[in-house]
Amino acid sequence: MDKHRDIHGVEPICKVLQIAPSGYRRHAAQQRNPNLRGVRRGKVVRTTIGDMTAVRPLDRVNRQFKADRPSQLWVSDFTYASTWQGWQYVAFVIDVYARRIVGWRQSSSMRTDFVLDALEQALYDRQPQRDDALIHHSDRGSQYVSIRYSERLAEASIEPSVGSKGDSYDNALAETINGLYKTELIHRRAPWKTKESLELATLEWVSWFNHHRLLEPIGYIPHAEAEENYYRQLASQAAMSA
């Protein structure tokens, strides 16, 4: 268990092994090395810079990050990582139903282009239909309320939604994914020498996250499996009604 806890987390492993997490933690505490230190968060970079002149869409989510099916609600945000070549910014688009990352992009700047690229990847991967009534939710960052981003959402028949309160809870699910990314990859493998090494590692992490990571809110199964179960059940219901 010690070998895999940093990858999968204590709770998911205990769920599979049917043991109490508290019992494992008591054992770990007895064996703890006093020289071990927790993850250091490092320097904080401000990524949400609001554009007070931009027209903001309504908050259609109201902090209720739930979906009954894939392509019903997407959330988007971006975070940062330090490399020897300078700061890098990584944007994610997450499908709320199974918390699956459906689009991402890395950039050396916080311009609108790079969050648009993440959105384009999500659109290509998911191919949402007009009758999906898909909602895209973000914080008040200027990139997400820009004219170009808003126009692309409209072209794809996606309803925009922007947090109304102006704090991290407005986009809590995306913030959670950012936190997992930084804890499970960025801090663990720092320092990062090149932006290329970070990009490759992020690619590998996203694939692992979607297909192997166990997540408690969806029943301690991988994100891809949760979606497969949904479509399997949908096909079964269609076959029974035929």
Buried (B, 14 or more C-beta within 10 A) or exposed (E): EEEEBEBBBBBBBBBEEEEEBEEBEEEEEEEEEEEEEEEEEEEEEEBBEBBEEBEBBEBBBEBEBEBEBBBBBBBBBBBBBBBEBEBBBBBBBBBBBBBBBBBBBBBEEBEBEBBBBBBBBBBEBBEBEEEBEBBBBBBBBBBBBBEEBBEBBEEBEBBBBBBBEEEBEBBBBBBBBBEBBBEBBBBEEBEBEEBEBBBEBBEEBBEBBBEEBBBEEBEBBBBBBBBEBBEEEEEEEEEEEE
